[in-house]
Amino acid sequence: MSTSQPALATQNLVAGYERDLPIVRGVDFSVRKGELVVVLGPNGAGKSTFVKAIAGLVPIHSGTALLGGADITDVPAHEKIRHGLAFVPQTENIFATLTIEDNLRLAADILPRERQARRIADLYKMFPDLAARPSLRAGQLSGGQRQMLAVARALIVEPAVLILDEPSAGLSPKIVGEVFSRLKSINQAGVTIILVEQNVKAALAIADRAVILVEGLVRHEGPAATLADDPIVAELYLGVRHERRAS
């Protein structure tokens, strides 16, 4: 992995729906090219607000967001995909009344016409379940298939960084495993991923590194493999306090 230029970074990012009531309160964050980083934290910690601010969906009041070193703080949400940043929200991430094929064609419309069909074919190879029924309406898909269609739509422009907000929400444990396995494969193919997730165990199992937000601030971070059993994670994320032995 490259250690020189972060794939994505924020510097003292302050964001929220109201200027006087920031939810994200000065976050310094970075992810290296090729990393899969999971953002954890209790409910109300500001995780989703943080990634939505980077994606341009929540106002940034101060600080900066950098993509490959380029300042994207003030780039409109619909333009960030052209800069290489793709975002998959938790809900309303597909067009349920359209077919799988139409969902992909709509996403591909940003590409030059000569690349569109080839890129859709590439995505069908990556997601064979979608390729099997391209004329099926997206609203008829299972929860896991919907998530994969949402991810396929985001990947169609070959982004440098993919951000996902709670992709396991509402899915069964088996389907969560399938979705996360696919995300790991996408990451191993070269896409940098930032994942906001409440399913701590499943997220840490595929992540390289984890960042814990509490009350809009970074409270802890480290390698995913070591944080899985770290008592600090239990205290900050799960609210479990470990008694200290008397000396």
Backbone torsions as a table, in degrees:
resi	resn	phi	psi	omega
1	MET	NA	145.3	176.6
2	SER	-75.2	136.1	178.9
3	THR	-109.9	3.3	-175.4
4	SER	-85.0	-62.3	-174.8
5	GLN	-112.1	116.2	178.4
6	PRO	-59.7	146.3	174.1
7	ALA	-67.1	-37.9	176.3
8	LEU	-149.2	142.9	179.6
9	ALA	-151.1	152.4	169.4
10	THR	-124.8	148.6	-179.9
11	GLN	-126.8	113.4	177.8
12	ASN	48.7	47.0	-175.2
13	LEU	-74.7	125.1	175.8
14	VAL	-119.9	124.6	-174.7
15	ALA	-151.2	158.4	178.1
16	GLY	166.1	169.9	-176.4
17	TYR	-73.0	-27.0	177.9
18	GLU	-124.6	134.5	-176.2
19	ARG	-58.5	-38.7	-175.9
20	ASP	-81.9	-6.8	-179.8
21	LEU	-131.1	66.5	-178.3
22	PRO	-65.0	141.7	177.1
23	ILE	-95.1	-40.0	174.3
24	VAL	-98.4	123.0	-164.9
25	ARG	-120.9	48.2	175.8
26	GLY	105.4	61.3	-174.2
27	VAL	-97.0	123.6	168.8
28	ASP	-100.6	124.0	-171.6
29	PHE	-150.5	144.2	174.3
30	SER	-150.9	150.7	176.1
31	VAL	-133.7	132.0	-178.8
32	ARG	-80.3	156.5	177.0
33	LYS	-57.6	128.3	178.3
34	GLY	89.4	-4.3	179.3
35	GLU	-80.7	157.3	166.4
36	LEU	-120.0	110.4	-175.7
37	VAL	-114.4	130.2	178.0
38	VAL	-103.8	136.0	176.9
39	VAL	-103.2	115.2	-178.0
40	LEU	-110.8	170.5	176.7
41	GLY	154.8	160.3	179.0
42	PRO	-67.7	167.4	174.8
43	ASN	-56.9	136.4	179.5
44	GLY	82.8	7.8	-177.6
45	ALA	-75.5	-17.4	-179.2
46	GLY	101.1	13.4	-176.2
47	LYS	-62.0	-54.7	-178.3
48	SER	-66.1	-38.4	177.6
49	THR	-61.1	-39.1	179.8
50	PHE	-60.7	-51.5	-177.4
51	VAL	-72.7	-31.0	176.3
52	LYS	-66.8	-33.6	176.8
53	ALA	-65.5	-43.8	177.3
54	ILE	-60.5	-39.6	-178.1
55	ALA	-76.4	-8.4	177.8
56	GLY	91.4	13.7	-176.6
57	LEU	-100.6	-9.5	175.6
58	VAL	-130.2	136.5	-178.1
59	PRO	-59.9	134.2	170.9
60	ILE	-95.8	123.0	-176.3
61	HIS	-91.7	-29.8	175.2
62	SER	-162.7	167.3	-175.6
63	GLY	88.5	-177.7	-175.5
64	THR	-135.8	155.1	171.4
65	ALA	-122.0	129.0	-175.3
66	LEU	-121.3	132.9	176.7
67	LEU	-117.4	109.4	-176.5
68	GLY	59.3	31.3	-179.8
69	GLY	89.7	-12.8	-179.6
70	ALA	-90.5	136.7	-178.7
71	ASP	-74.9	115.6	178.4
72	ILE	-114.4	15.2	-175.7
73	THR	-53.0	-46.6	-174.5
74	ASP	-102.4	9.3	177.5
75	VAL	-73.2	128.6	179.7
76	PRO	-58.3	150.9	-176.4
77	ALA	-53.8	-43.8	-175.6
78	HIS	-71.9	-12.7	179.4
79	GLU	-96.8	-14.2	-174.4
80	LYS	-66.7	-28.0	177.7
81	ILE	-62.8	-32.7	178.3
82	ARG	-68.9	-21.9	178.3
83	HIS	-88.7	-6.5	177.6
84	GLY	105.5	15.6	179.8
85	LEU	-114.7	121.9	177.9
86	ALA	-115.3	141.8	-177.2
87	PHE	-130.5	129.8	176.1
88	VAL	-111.9	106.6	179.7
89	PRO	-71.7	167.2	-178.4
90	GLN	-68.3	-39.9	-178.3
91	THR	-126.6	165.5	177.7
92	GLU	51.7	46.4	-177.2
93	ASN	-105.3	2.9	173.0
94	ILE	-139.4	168.7	173.2
95	PHE	-100.5	100.9	-170.8
96	ALA	-63.7	-28.9	-176.8
97	THR	-85.0	-9.3	179.3
98	LEU	-96.7	160.5	177.0
99	THR	-75.0	167.7	174.6
100	ILE	-56.0	-47.8	-178.8
101	GLU	-59.8	-43.9	-178.7
102	ASP	-67.5	-36.0	175.4
103	ASN	-59.1	-44.6	-179.0
104	LEU	-71.0	-39.1	179.1
105	ARG	-63.9	-39.4	178.9
106	LEU	-64.1	-42.2	178.1
107	ALA	-66.3	-34.4	-177.0
108	ALA	-77.5	-8.8	-175.9
109	ASP	-61.4	-20.8	179.3
110	ILE	-73.2	-19.5	-177.6
111	LEU	-83.7	157.7	170.5
112	PRO	-56.9	143.5	-173.8
113	ARG	-54.5	-37.6	-176.5
114	GLU	-70.3	-15.8	-179.9
115	ARG	-96.7	-15.9	-169.9
116	GLN	-61.7	-53.6	-177.0
117	ALA	-62.8	-39.2	-179.5
118	ARG	-65.5	-40.0	-178.7
119	ARG	-70.7	-37.7	175.9
120	ILE	-63.0	-40.0	177.2
121	ALA	-62.1	-39.1	177.7
122	ASP	-61.0	-42.5	-178.7
123	LEU	-68.9	-34.9	176.5
124	TYR	-64.3	-35.3	176.2
125	LYS	-66.2	-36.2	-179.2
126	MET	-74.0	-31.6	-176.9
127	PHE	-125.4	78.8	-175.6
128	PRO	-60.8	-28.7	177.9
129	ASP	-62.2	-35.5	178.0
130	LEU	-73.8	-38.9	-178.8
131	ALA	-64.6	-27.4	-176.5
132	ALA	-68.9	-26.6	-176.2
133	ARG	-140.6	63.1	-175.1
134	PRO	-63.6	-23.7	-178.3
135	SER	-90.9	2.2	179.0
136	LEU	-76.0	137.6	176.9
137	ARG	-67.6	139.2	-175.6
138	ALA	-61.6	-29.1	179.2
139	GLY	-66.4	-14.5	178.9
140	GLN	-91.9	-3.1	-179.0
141	LEU	-76.8	156.5	172.5
142	SER	-70.7	168.4	-179.7
143	GLY	-58.3	-43.3	179.6
144	GLY	-66.5	-38.9	178.6
145	GLN	-67.1	-36.1	176.7
146	ARG	-61.9	-43.0	178.8
147	GLN	-62.9	-40.2	180.0
148	MET	-67.2	-35.3	175.2
149	LEU	-65.9	-40.7	178.0
150	ALA	-62.1	-41.5	178.8
151	VAL	-67.4	-41.8	179.0
152	ALA	-60.7	-42.1	177.7
153	ARG	-60.3	-41.0	-179.2
154	ALA	-68.8	-33.8	-176.1
155	LEU	-81.5	-10.2	-169.9
156	ILE	-62.4	-25.6	179.4
157	VAL	-96.9	12.0	178.7
158	GLU	53.7	61.1	-178.6
159	PRO	-68.3	154.9	174.3
160	ALA	-76.5	-35.4	-177.3
161	VAL	-131.9	131.8	177.4
162	LEU	-115.6	124.8	177.2
163	ILE	-111.9	131.9	178.6
164	LEU	-125.3	134.3	-179.6
165	ASP	-107.5	108.4	176.2
166	GLU	52.8	56.7	-178.8
167	PRO	-66.9	-16.3	-178.8
168	SER	-91.3	-3.2	-174.8
169	ALA	-58.0	126.1	176.5
170	GLY	79.1	3.8	-177.7
171	LEU	-98.8	151.0	176.4
172	SER	-71.3	158.3	179.5
173	PRO	-54.6	-39.4	-179.9
174	LYS	-63.7	-44.9	-178.4
175	ILE	-69.4	-35.6	175.8
176	VAL	-57.3	-44.5	179.1
177	GLY	-60.6	-40.0	179.8
178	GLU	-68.1	-43.2	179.8
179	VAL	-63.8	-45.6	-178.1
180	PHE	-67.8	-34.9	176.2
181	SER	-62.6	-39.2	178.6
182	ARG	-68.2	-39.1	177.9
183	LEU	-63.3	-38.9	178.3
184	LYS	-63.9	-39.5	178.4
185	SER	-64.3	-40.2	177.7
186	ILE	-63.0	-42.4	177.7
187	ASN	-62.6	-43.6	-179.4
188	GLN	-67.2	-20.2	176.7
189	ALA	-81.6	-2.6	173.4
190	GLY	117.8	0.3	-179.6
191	VAL	-90.1	124.7	175.6
192	THR	-72.8	132.5	-175.5
193	ILE	-125.9	135.5	170.3
194	ILE	-117.3	125.7	-171.2
195	LEU	-124.5	117.9	171.1
196	VAL	-91.8	129.3	-171.7
197	GLU	-154.1	143.2	173.5
198	GLN	-95.6	-20.8	178.7
199	ASN	-81.2	86.3	-171.5
200	VAL	-60.2	-49.3	-175.5
201	LYS	-60.9	-47.4	-178.2
202	ALA	-66.4	-38.9	-178.5
203	ALA	-67.9	-44.9	-179.6
204	LEU	-65.8	-26.2	-179.0
205	ALA	-67.5	-26.1	-178.8
206	ILE	-109.6	-11.9	-173.9
207	ALA	-83.5	154.2	170.2
208	ASP	-83.4	-36.8	-173.0
209	ARG	-149.4	154.5	179.2
210	ALA	-128.6	145.3	175.5
211	VAL	-123.9	131.7	-178.5
212	ILE	-108.8	120.9	175.4
213	LEU	-99.8	136.6	173.7
214	VAL	-137.8	122.2	179.8
215	GLU	53.6	42.1	174.5
216	GLY	76.9	12.5	-179.6
217	LEU	-131.1	149.8	174.2
218	VAL	-75.9	119.7	-179.0
219	ARG	-104.1	-24.3	-177.4
220	HIS	-163.9	150.6	174.1
221	GLU	-157.0	158.9	179.7
222	GLY	170.1	179.5	179.2
223	PRO	-59.7	137.8	-178.1
224	ALA	-60.1	-38.2	-176.5
225	ALA	-61.9	-35.1	-178.5
226	THR	-88.2	-26.8	-179.3
227	LEU	-73.9	-21.1	-176.8
228	ALA	-56.3	-35.2	-179.4
229	ASP	-116.2	19.6	-177.0
230	ASP	-81.1	126.4	179.5
231	PRO	-61.6	-24.3	177.6
232	ILE	-65.4	-38.7	176.6
233	VAL	-62.6	-43.7	179.8
234	ALA	-59.9	-40.2	-177.5
235	GLU	-75.0	-46.8	-175.3
236	LEU	-78.1	-38.6	-175.5
237	TYR	-91.6	-47.1	-174.8
238	LEU	-93.9	-12.4	-179.8
239	GLY	77.0	18.0	179.7
240	VAL	-93.9	120.2	-179.5
241	ARG	-97.5	131.0	179.7
242	HIS	-96.4	128.2	179.4
243	GLU	-69.3	135.6	178.5
244	ARG	-88.8	136.4	179.6
245	ARG	-73.1	142.5	178.6
246	ALA	-70.4	140.2	-179.1
247	SER	-84.8	NA	NA
